Amino acid sequence: MVGTIYKAIRKIILSVQSLGNKIVTFIILKGNNVSFSNFSTNGVPYIMVARGGKMSLANDFSMNNGIKGNPIGCYDKCTFFVDKGAVLHIGEQVGMSQSALICHQSITIGNHVKIGGGVKIYDTDFHSLDPKIRASKEDLKHKVKAPVVIKDHAFIGAFSIILKGVTIGENSVVGAGSVVTKSIPDNQIWAGNPAKFIKEI
Ligand SMILES: CC(C)(COP(=O)(O)OP(=O)(O)OC[C@H]1O[C@@H](n2cnc3c(N)ncnc32)[C@H](O)[C@@H]1OP(=O)(O)O)[C@@H](O)C(=O)NCCC(=O)NCCS
């Protein structure tokens, strides 16, 4: 009896929360001039698109922010940062959990891509590799940037890190906890740090 009442109350609270999260996310997307249509969300993401940056989401985007929906990436929110002049595009029917996409130049995610809990995607090193420049105020101007592309139907395992200049091929899979420093051809599984070829699909 107590269990039934608990579950009923929980269901009501969750549906109210869920509606609230959708409304807040809608406002955050609009406030950042993100182009989007229908999306679903558990929780509320962090989104920051700088003036002159562009972010677009195609149909049926879904994300898990926090533990609800997919506990794999634990309590983190999805984080989207798009710098001035940078472009982040996410294709149709893409799903992601507790992931961070930090875009200083260009990140393109194809259609039907699955991005696992806690994945990080960076298209820059964030700092100069020259210690003298890095110690100066010029540091950020000298950071290296290169586009990241994740092609249709790719699957990125939980807690992987995809670094600048990498393309992940169509249908390809990245093993959990990998650090991807080189591009992966279509229809292959790669894993490890640094990620290496494991097998053809
Ligand atoms: C990559 C993956 C799909 C491969 O699965 P599989 O086809 O069953 O592969 P196997 O377990 O047979 O492993 C094949 C080889 O790859 C290695 N390998 C598999 N996953 C690896 C990983 N994440 N990192 C490093 N090496 C890995 C294995 O050790 C094995 O090496 P060996 O041939 O030298 O013994 C799977 O291991 C994986 O990482 N899944 C990710 C799941 C995930 O994160 N989901 C996200 C949900 S939000």
The ligand as an ORCA input file, in Angstrom:
! r2SCAN-3c Opt
* xyz 0 1
  C      34.148     -1.572    -27.941
  C      33.115     -2.616    -27.552
  C      31.787     -2.285    -28.218
  C      33.650     -3.939    -28.072
  O      32.817     -4.974    -27.688
  P      33.089     -6.478    -28.255
  O      32.872     -6.497    -29.722
  O      32.266     -7.386    -27.435
  O      34.655     -6.648    -28.063
  P      35.470     -7.610    -27.111
  O      35.003     -7.491    -25.710
  O      35.468     -8.952    -27.782
  O      36.922     -6.970    -27.192
  C      37.733     -7.070    -28.347
  C      39.100     -6.512    -27.981
  O      38.961     -5.109    -27.751
  C      39.419     -4.755    -26.449
  N      38.501     -3.733    -25.937
  C      37.153     -3.794    -25.913
  N      36.654     -2.655    -25.386
  C      37.707     -1.888    -25.073
  C      37.803     -0.599    -24.476
  N      36.722      0.090    -24.153
  N      39.029     -0.092    -24.299
  C      40.147     -0.796    -24.649
  N      40.103     -2.023    -25.234
  C      38.892     -2.566    -25.421
  C      39.317     -6.044    -25.654
  O      40.192     -6.039    -24.554
  C      39.691     -7.083    -26.710
  O      41.094     -7.070    -26.863
  P      41.921     -8.415    -27.243
  O      41.393     -8.830    -28.593
  O      43.338     -7.973    -27.247
  O      41.594     -9.406    -26.173
  C      32.877     -2.667    -26.024
  O      33.989     -3.248    -25.366
  C      32.647     -1.293    -25.430
  O      33.569     -0.558    -25.054
  N      31.356     -0.889    -25.357
  C      31.014      0.441    -24.976
  C      29.691      0.432    -24.245
  C      29.315      1.823    -23.831
  O      30.123      2.605    -23.356
  N      28.045      2.198    -24.000
  C      27.598      3.534    -23.726
  C      26.265      3.513    -23.114
  S      25.776      5.145    -22.595
*
